[in-house]
Amino acid sequence: MQFIDELPMPPQDALVHCNQLIHQIKDEIEQTEQGISFRRFMEMALYQPGLGYYVAGMRKIGATGDFITAPEISPLFSQCLARQCADILEVLGVGDILELGAGSGIMAADILKQLDVLACLPEHYYILDISPELKQRQRETLQEHVPHLLDKIIWLEQLPKNFIGVIIGNEVLDAMPVDIFHLHNGQVQQRQVIWQGDYFHYKDIPANKMLLEKVQSFNIPTTDYVSEINSNLNGWFLSLSDSLKQGVILLIDYGYTQQEYYHPERSMGTLLCHYQHRVHDNPLVYPGLQDITASVDFTAVANAASDAGINVSGFTTQAMFLTMTGLEALFTEYLIKYPEQQYTLAQQIRTLSLPAEMGDRFKVIALSKAFTSTLIGFSQGDQRYRL
Ligand SMILES: C[S@@+](CC[C@H](N)C(=O)[O-])C[C@H]1O[C@@H](n2cnc3c(N)ncnc32)[C@H](O)[C@@H]1O
């Protein structure tokens, strides 16, 4: 196993776990001639049954984990999202909420609490998460925060049929496995992972046809350039489109439009790893112990959704979305109830909405089917024209 000096040394039981996953990845590599694609490596590192980062039993999200997300920073984030959901449910007259990748379950709890206050509870709050460990944690969080609403919450194993309502996902897209390409002297190569001398290494091979065509379409004017592509988007949106009969999908994540994503200056790509609140760029170490993410290409998201028959109904920054869904009014309400929390709440709002923090880096995209009403979160500052 390879260690990185700047990272804390994982405890012994974590190293045993990591070694088991290394063996499984190595076994798969040994059955190939050219190694496995980086996408497959990332898929195994994050989701290999029983061992992958998201499916094994370690605490990942929150202050004691590896990274922190907006719903963990402040309930105000989920309350704003709840306001947008309430608006949509009201227009639909009847409907459910489906949360994809619910993490610790705190966003579900805070959304349900706020919808209860607004007297706009959905028929059901469905959760679809591929992590059995996180499902257990979600159950505990929801039991603790909204025990009176537990009968509304249903965990699904697959997307429902004929869904009517709102589908939400915070930081789900960035956790999807990506391909890495390397543009080198006019050649498009794809990054494979091989095992050599006791470590994982990259090996570049000529890109497959799909990757080649995609990369050529970006017209990147440089001779040495590495970046990523999420090749699962089309399939994912086809399944979502198949499931959604009427309503809105709201996806929040960090990322860029395609023009910004594949900008000549971003020549090292966007791949990042999180291990105990330390960020670095080597995904080949500590498989199963660290998170691996890539920023989201929102133009590709919009195109994949549109190709699957879903409309692109809004695109804005997290800061603008939160402003339009009433962040300020919620803050004032909180201050009246809990004046002693003024400093803490102000800090939370800064993190969520300042441009240099999450405000601009995180975006919200709204996608819809058979739904044409205005969405409050995008009623000003809609940037669809940039996609
Ligand atoms: C970075 S975490 C974000 C968790 C949570 N939404 C939050 O904001 O704290 C990514 C989550 O997405 C889940 N996930 C990844 N791919 C998924 C997919 N295709 N369908 C459903 N959940 C997925 C993971 O298990 C995990 O719960």
Ligand as a Chemical Component Dictionary entry (heavy atoms), coordinates in Angstrom:
data_LIG
# 
_chem_comp.id                   LIG 
_chem_comp.type                 NON-POLYMER 
_chem_comp.pdbx_formal_charge   0 
_chem_comp.three_letter_code    LIG 
# 
loop_
_chem_comp_atom.comp_id 
_chem_comp_atom.atom_id 
_chem_comp_atom.alt_atom_id 
_chem_comp_atom.type_symbol 
_chem_comp_atom.charge 
_chem_comp_atom.model_Cartn_x 
_chem_comp_atom.model_Cartn_y 
_chem_comp_atom.model_Cartn_z 
_chem_comp_atom.pdbx_ordinal 
LIG C1  C1  C 0  -21.325 13.348 -1.340 1  
LIG S1  S1  S 1  -22.587 12.372 -0.643 2  
LIG C2  C2  C 0  -23.832 13.607 -0.392 3  
LIG C3  C3  C 0  -24.815 13.234 0.665  4  
LIG C4  C4  C 0  -25.922 14.227 0.981  5  
LIG N1  N1  N 0  -26.772 14.471 -0.146 6  
LIG C5  C5  C 0  -25.385 15.517 1.546  7  
LIG O1  O1  O 0  -25.498 16.544 0.896  8  
LIG O2  O2  O -1 -24.826 15.492 2.649  9  
LIG C6  C6  C 0  -23.167 11.441 -2.020 10 
LIG C7  C7  C 0  -24.356 10.564 -1.720 11 
LIG O3  O3  O 0  -24.869 10.063 -2.954 12 
LIG C8  C8  C 0  -25.090 8.660  -2.861 13 
LIG N2  N2  N 0  -25.083 8.194  -4.256 14 
LIG C9  C9  C 0  -24.068 8.177  -5.132 15 
LIG N3  N3  N 0  -24.464 7.762  -6.359 16 
LIG C10 C10 C 0  -25.798 7.557  -6.251 17 
LIG C11 C11 C 0  -26.804 7.144  -7.166 18 
LIG N4  N4  N 0  -26.499 6.836  -8.430 19 
LIG N5  N5  N 0  -28.068 7.036  -6.736 20 
LIG C12 C12 C 0  -28.381 7.336  -5.446 21 
LIG N6  N6  N 0  -27.471 7.729  -4.519 22 
LIG C13 C13 C 0  -26.199 7.832  -4.925 23 
LIG C14 C14 C 0  -24.026 8.208  -1.886 24 
LIG O4  O4  O 0  -24.296 6.978  -1.297 25 
LIG C15 C15 C 0  -24.086 9.368  -0.860 26 
LIG O5  O5  O 0  -25.152 9.222  0.051  27 
# 
loop_
_chem_comp_bond.comp_id 
_chem_comp_bond.atom_id_1 
_chem_comp_bond.atom_id_2 
_chem_comp_bond.value_order 
_chem_comp_bond.pdbx_ordinal 
LIG C1  S1  SING 1  
LIG S1  C2  SING 2  
LIG S1  C6  SING 3  
LIG C2  C3  SING 4  
LIG C3  C4  SING 5  
LIG C4  N1  SING 6  
LIG C4  C5  SING 7  
LIG C5  O1  DOUB 8  
LIG C5  O2  SING 9  
LIG C6  C7  SING 10 
LIG C7  O3  SING 11 
LIG C7  C15 SING 12 
LIG O3  C8  SING 13 
LIG C8  N2  SING 14 
LIG C8  C14 SING 15 
LIG N2  C9  SING 16 
LIG N2  C13 SING 17 
LIG C9  N3  DOUB 18 
LIG N3  C10 SING 19 
LIG C10 C11 SING 20 
LIG C10 C13 DOUB 21 
LIG C11 N4  SING 22 
LIG C11 N5  DOUB 23 
LIG N5  C12 SING 24 
LIG C12 N6  DOUB 25 
LIG N6  C13 SING 26 
LIG C14 O4  SING 27 
LIG C14 C15 SING 28 
LIG C15 O5  SING 29 
# 
